[in-house]
Amino acid sequence: YAQTLKKAHGPIFYATVHTGDYRTNIRKFHEAHSLGYLPENAPKNSKGFYESVLADNFRSGVQNLFQLVGMGSLRPNTCVIGYKRKWRTDSDEVITEYVQILRDTLVMGMGLMVVAGFKRVNWVLDEYAPPPLQHDIDDYSEIYAGGLTTSGGHRASTPGLGGSSGEMSSGSIGGKSEGRTNINHDNDHIQNVSPVMSMPRNREQEEDAIFLSSAWASGQSKDTVIDVWWMIDDGGLCMLIPYIMKLHKFWGRCKLRMLMVSEEDSISTDVSTMRSLIDNFRLPYEGPLLVPAKKAPHPKTIQKYESLAKCKIEETPRPSVTRKWLILSELLFEYSRYSGLNVVTLPIPTKAMSARSYMAILEMLSDQDRLPPTIIMRGNGESTLTFYSE
């Protein structure tokens, strides 16, 4: 994945942390890494700097890399780390160490990107083809019962479609273009102007969604959508990274779509700011599109979170904030389920929240049984979007 970011003309640093006793393992470590080149098992045509360290534990090794990698202005400013997939079976000490590394990254003033589901991506292809979708809507059968509407507007359940409903992304689907989604500027809310943001769907929209699913599963989609869920101003990293990705031919055919959750009327200021940023920097984004927020998460969503976190939601330091992230996880499933890739703002790993509770939130935001590959990222607060003249 890191190779698709090289169109930004910035250096890429690959790093490996080896754990063990320094005195007993240093000789073998030097024999294996004295040359400082990328390992032989690195992906083909990988280019970049390589560094490896030996430390007592994983966190100490990462801290050493933060301080030593790079030179002068060539020091990295963003850390890309894989999502810990097997955290549910790991001990609390291992989970805590991983969350502390995420916290250390932000403390060091670096941007952070946690990538989930990228092992499902076929990086050998010349262009991105979303991996086969894995759907699980049985838990919400009373909400997604086929997703079909009758002419009278009442919900109808149709055999054979109950397990295939999902939100359809914008753009051309099977040669049929829905066009650009319009926004009602009176209140900045989407008013059923596009099947992308309407639920439930009619039969034709449902059939398009089913075709889209089968097309993506076979790598035939020509208009893959990257959904960027902008939740907070982090300096613009969430907007910049998808744009840099699109410069590479692997992501070149993808369409960028900006989505914002509207909780109150004051969000109109944020919408105006985002529109001006997109226009001033000429970023190829559609939107921003406003998604109406829910008042509370579904009871089964809360139940699933509590089973992952092994604690009640009321026992978390800030239950109201946790509920907002759970609501976002539901919106991701409803509106970005058929996207090729999701980019979501990373929750801050506070010390007050337990590591397992925090990982449960990340799991809900990037559940690979229900969602496409996901990048959860957060900038360091410094502006990454700047004007320049040639």
N, C-alpha and C positions, 0 to 999 in steps of 0.2 A: 504493500500500500504506500509506503513512504516514497517509493520511486515515482509515483504519480504526482507527487508534490514538487518535483524538481523543476517544473516550468516556472516557478517563482524565482529561479536563479539564486537560490539560497543553498548553503551547504547542508548536507544530511549527515548526521552522526549516528552510527549504530553502536550499541553498547551491550555488553554481556557482563553479568555479575556472577562470579563463582563464590560459593560459600565454603568455608573451611578454615582450619587453623593456619595462620600465616607462616609460622616457622616450619611446619612439617610439609606444606604443600607448595611453597614458593618456587622451589626448583622445577617441579613438574609444570607449574603454571607458566614460568618463563619459557620453558621448552615448547609449550603449546602456543604461546602468544607473543613470542619475542619479535616476530616480524611486523605485527600490527596491521596485517591485511585481513580482509573479510574472510570468514571461514569458507572451506571448500563446499559446505552444504548450503551456502547462501544462494538466494534465487538468482537465476541467470540474468546477466546484464545489470546486476546491482552495482551501483556506483555511490561512493561516499566514504567518509572517514570511519574508522573502526577503533573502538577502545574497549578494553576489558580490565576488570579489577577483581582482586581477591579480598574478601572481607569476611568478618565473623558471621554476619547475617545479611539478608537481602537489603534491608533498609539502610544499613551502614554503607553498603556498596553503592546504592543509588545516591546517597548523600555525597559520597566521594566523587561520583561522576558529575553531579551538578556543579561542583566546585572546580573540577579539573578539565573537563572536556572543552575543547575549543581554545581559541587564542584571540585576545583583544576583541574586536568587533565581530569576529567569527564565532563567538560563543552562541550556542543554541538558545532560543527564547521560548521554545514550545516542546513539551514532552509528550510523546505518543507511547501509550502503554496499552497492552492487551487487557481485556476484561477477564477477571478471574472466574472462569466458568464453573469450577468445582468447589466454589466457596461454601456451598451448603453442607458438604461433607467434611470440610476442614475444621480444625480446632479454632477456638476463639483467638488464640495467640497468632495463628497464621492470618486470620481475617483482619485482626487489629493491625498487624504489620503492613498489610496491603493498603488499608485505609490511611494509615499514617504516612505512607509514601505519597498518596494522593494529596494529603494535607501539606507535606513538606514541599511538594512541587509548587503549590500556590504560595506558600510562605516565601519561597525563593524568588517570587516575582515572575514566574514562568507561566505560560499558557499550558493547559492540560487537555489532552484528548484521550478518551478511553474508547477503544474500538471493540465492538461486540459483533459476533457473527461473521467476521471476515474470513474465517476458515471455510465458510460455505461458498465464498466467491472463487470463481475460476479465473485466476490471474494469468493464465496462459493465453486467453483470448485477446484479440486486438481491441475489442470494445466490450464494455461492461454489459453483462447479461445477468439480471437478478437471479439469484438461486431459487429453486422451487419453494413456494410458500407453504408454510405449515400452519394450518388454521385450527383454532379451538374456540368455538362459540357455544358449546353446549352449556357452559356455565351461565350464559345470558340468553337462554332460549326465549324468555319472555320479552326481551328487547330486540333480538335479531332473529325473529321467527320468519326467516325467508326474506325479510326486507321488502316485501311486495305490498303495493297499495292498489286498491280498486278504484274505479272511477269516482266513487263517492268519497274517497279519502280514507276509508276504513282499512285497517290492516288485514291482509289475507295470507293464509299459510298455504304454500304450494308444495306438494310432495316433490322430493328430489332437489329442492333448492334451499332447504333449511340449513344445510351445512356449507353453503357457498356464498352467502351474502357478505359483503364487505364494501368499504368505501372505494369509489372509483377515482383514480387520480385524473388531473386535467391533462389536456393535450389530445393528440390524435390516437384513437384506439381503433385498430382495424381499418384505418383509412378514413374514419369519421372524426372530424374535429369539433370539439365543443366550444372552441374559441376562448377568449380571455374572460375570466370571471369579473363581473362588475361589482362595485361596492356602492351601497347606498350612502351617499355622503351626508345625509341628514343625521344619521346616528351611527354611521360607520359599521353597521352590522350587515352580514350577508342575508338577503331576504329570498331564499329559495330560488336564486337565479341560476344555479348550476347543480347538477347531480353530485358534484364533488362534495358539496356541503349540505346536502339534503338527506334526511333519514326519516322514514324508510324510502326506498327507491321503487319506481314502477318496473314493470316487467322488462321493457326494452333496456333500461339502465342496468338491470340485474344481469341480463344476458351479455351485455357489453363487459360487465365486471368479470363474469365467468370466462369469457373469451380472453380477457386480459390476463387472467390467472394462468390459463393454459398456454398462452403465448409466451409469457415470461418464464414459465417452467421449462420451455423448450428453447429459450434464448432468442425469441423472434421479435421481441418488442423493439420498436424503433424510437419510441418517445418515452424513455424511462424518466421518471420524475424524482428529483432529490428534494425532499421536504425539509425545510429549515424552520424549526420551531424556536422563534426568538422570544425569550422569556424576560431577559434583563440585559441592560447595556453593560457588556463586559469589555468594551473597547473595540468591538467590531470583529473579533476573531471568528465568531459564528457565521458572519457574512463573508469574510475574506477567504476562509479555507475552502468552502464549496466552489467559490469562483476560481481559486487556484487549481482545484481538482479539474474543473471543466476545461482548463487550458490544455490538459493532457488528452491525447487522443483516446485513452481508455475511457474517460468520462465525457468525451466531447459531444456525444449525441444526447446527453442527459439535459433535462430542463430543470431549472432552479425555481422553486416556489417558496415564498416566505409566508409563514403563518404566525398569527398572534392570537392569544387567548384574551377575549374581551370580558373583563370582570365588572367594569363600571364605565360610566360615560367619559371619565377623564382620560381614557386610553386614546381618545381622538388626537391628543397632543403627540403621543408616541407614534400614531399612524402617520401624522404629518411629518414628523422627524424622519421616520423610516422612508417615506416617499421621497423626501428631499435628498436623503443619502443615496438611494438607489438611482435617482435622476442625476445628481451631481457627479457621482462616480461612474455612471453609465454601467451599472452592474446588471447582468442579464437575468434579473429576478422578475417573476410574476407576483404581483401583490403589492403590499402585504394584504393577505386575506384574513379576515377576522373570524374566529371560531367562537361561538357563544359558549361561555363557561357554564358549568353545572354548579348547583348549590352544594351538592355533597356527592361523594363517590358512592358507587353501588355497594350494598352490603356484602356481596360476594367478593368484590375487590378488596374491601377491608379485611374480610376473612382470609383471603389469600395472602395479603401482606402480613397479617399477624402470624400466619403459619410459617412464613419465611423468616420473619424477625424474631419469632419465639417470644413475643410479648404483645400486650394489648396496645392499641394505638394511643390510648389515653396515658400510657406509661412513657411515651416518648417525650422529650423535652418540650417540643412545640407541636402539639397535635394538629393545630389548624394548618400549619405549614405542611405537615406530612399529608394531610388530606388534599391539599392543593396539588402535590406531586402525584397522588393517586388519581385525582381527577384528570391530570395531564396524561397519565398512562391510559386512561379510558379514551381520551380524545385521540391519542396516537393510534389506537386500534380502530376507532371509528373513521378517522379522516385520512390516515396515512398507512393504512394496512396494505394497500396495493402500490405503495411507492417503492421505488427501487432501492432507496436509501433514506434513512432518517438522520437528521442532525438535531440534537436536543441540547439545551443548556444543562450544564452539570450542577447539581445541588452542592452547596458548600458542605464539606465534611467537618462539621463542628465537633469540638471536643465533648460537648454535652451529650451528643447522640452516640449510642453504642455502635460499634463497628458492624454488628450483624443487622441492626436496624437500618443503617445507611446502605449496606449492600442489598437489603431487601428493596429499597427504593430504586437503586440502579437496576435490579432485576426486573422490576415492574416496568421501567422505562425502556428496557431493551430485551424483553422476553422473546427469545428466538423461536418459541413455539407459536407465537402469534404475530410477530412483527418482522419486517425485513432487517438486513444488517443495519446497525445503528452506530453513530458516533456521538458520544456524550462529551461535550467540551465546554470549557470556560476559559476566557481570557484573563489577563492579569489586571485589567482595568485601564491600561494605557491604550490610547488610540492606535489602531493598526491601519486605519484608512487615512491616507495623506494625499494632498494634491502635489503634483510636480509638473514641471514644464520641460519640454525637450528642445 
